[in-house]
Amino acid sequence: MSFKIAIIGAGSVGFTKKLFTDILCVPEFRDVEFALTDVSEHNLTMIKAILDRIVEANKLPTRVTATTDRRAALSGARYIISCVRVGGLEAYADDIRIPLKYGIDQCVGDTICAGGILYGQRNIPVILDFCKDIREVAETGAKFLNYANPMAMNTWAAIEYGKVDTIGLCHGVQHGAEQIAEVLGAKDKSELDYICSGINHQTWFVDLRLNGREIGKDELIAAFEAHPVFSQQEKLRIDVLKRFGVYSTESNGHLSEYLPWYRKRPDEINKWIDMSDWIHGETGGYLRHSTETRNWFETEFQQILDSASQPIDVSRRSNEHASHILEALETNRVYRGHFNVKNNGVITNLPADAIIESPGFVDRFGINMVAGITLPEACAATCISSINVQRMSVHAAISGDIDLLKLAVLHDPLVGAIATPEEVWQMVDEMVVAQARWLPQYAHAIGDAKDRLSHSKVKTRDWKGAASRNVRSIEELRVEKAALKQAG
C-alpha cells in the first residue's frame, strides 16, 4: 500500500529515525512516502541522509523527501506526526531560570507549572498553523499524531480550535509498566497486564495483573521498597503510591513538579529526589541534559550513518505508539494502547472537555476508547487541578489575554504553593517579555509588561535550586558507562 506520512520537526534526528524504522517494520508499509520538514535545513539534510541509507541498505521502494516548506510536506499526507520544540533551548532556558528567581524549582517544566504553561503559549499558535495547513492541503480526513509537549494543551488546541482529527502520544505509560514488571520479578514484560488512566504525565495504574493475578497496593509498595535502585530513584513516586494507593506513570522529577507538596520548601526538596540522573528531580535537569546533548548527532553523525546500513531488525521495533496505530488503521490488525484524546465521558469523574490519557483499541474504524473508567478520588482531584490550569492556558494562548495567562499560572499547584499573586504577575510579565519573539498573540501586551517591570518593587530571590549541585555531566555518565561495559 502507498500513502504519505509527514513528520514536522523531523530535525529531531534520533526520534525521527526511531519512528521511521518502526513504521518500516510493518511489511505493508514498504512503499510509503515520508515527507520530512523542519525549520533547520542542516538537520533535515542529516536526517535525510540517514533515512536514505536505511532505505538503500534494506532495498526498499520507500521514498524520503525533505523540505523547509511545511505546506509542501503536508500536501496529500494521510498522517502528520509532530515532534516540535518551539523556541528551542533558548526559550526553554527562560522557562526554567526565570521562575527559579521566584523560588519555583522545576525539574523539567514542559507540561504545567510556570515553564509548561509558557511552553504551551509558544506552541499553540504554531499548532494551529499546522492544523490550517492540514485542513487545506493534506488528504481529506488526515490524522494528526502529536508527540510534542505540553501534550494536553497542544492536543486540546488542535482538537477544539484546529478542528483536526488529533491523537496525543506519549511513552510514560510504557516506561512505568517496565518498572513495575521489573520490581515484581516478571520474566517478560508481557506477563504484566495493566490499565492506566488519567491525564498525560498524571496517569495512574488503576489495575495491575501479573500473569492474571491482581497486584494490590501493599505488594507493590513492598516490591518498590525492596528494589535496590528504584527505592532510591523513585522516593516521591513511592510516597504518592503509599498515600494514593496507585502508582503514577511519570518519573520522579516530572511528578514532583505537578504536585504542591514536594518542591515548595528548599530544605525539603533533596529528601524526595535522587541525583544519579536528571530525570529523578534535579533542578533544571532536563534543560542541562538537553543543553549538553543538543549537538550529539553532529559529533556522532558518521556512527549513526554507518549503523543505518544494517538491516532493519523487526524484533527491535520500539513501543512508541505511532507505528502500531498506523498499522491498525491500515491493516485492521487491532492494537491496544494508551492515547490522549478529548474525554467526553470516558473517565467518569474528569471534565468532558479535558484531554485524557486512557486505554483504547485501534482498528480500521479508528480509535475506540474504553469508556466508564472512574479514577480513585485523590487521583481525580490531582488531575482536575491540572486540567483547570490547562484549560485557562489554552484559552489564554488562543485569545492573547495576558490576565488570563497570569490566572492560569497563579492556579498552578506548585506555583500557588510558593509564589504570591504579586510575584506571579511580575514573573509572567518577565517571561512574556523575554519570549516575545515566539508569542505573537501577546504583541499588544509587551509594551505594558515592560513598563510594569521597570516600576516593579517585587524582589526576586537569590535561589539557585536545591538540586543544582553534585550532578554528573553527560560526558561523565558516558565514561562511566564505557568503563562498566569494558569491565563486564
Secondary structure, DSSP 4 states (H G I P E B T S, - for coil): ---EEEEETTT-HHHHHHHHHHHHTSGGGTT-EEEEE-S-HHHHHHHHHHHHHHHHHTT---EEEEES-HHHHHTT-SEEEE---TTHHHHHHHHHHHHHHTT---SS-SSSHHHHHHHHHHHHHHHHHHHHHHHHHSPTT-EEEE-PSSHHHHHHHHHHTT-SEEEE--SHHHHHHHHHHHHTT-SSGGGEEEEEEEETTEEEEEEEEETTEE--HHHHHHHHHH-TTHHHHTHHHHHHHHHHSS-BSS-HHHHHTTSSSSSSSHHHHHHH--TTSGGGT-TTHHHHHHHHTTTHHHHTHHHHHHHTTSPP-GGG----HHHHHHHHHHH---EEEEEEEE-TTSBTTS-TTSEEEEEEEEETTEEEE---B---HHHHHHHHHHHHHHHHHHHHHHHT-HHHHHHHHHTSHHHHHH--HHHHHHHHHHHHHHTGGG-GGGGGGHHHHHHHHHH--PPP-----TTSSS---HHHHHHHHHHHHHH-
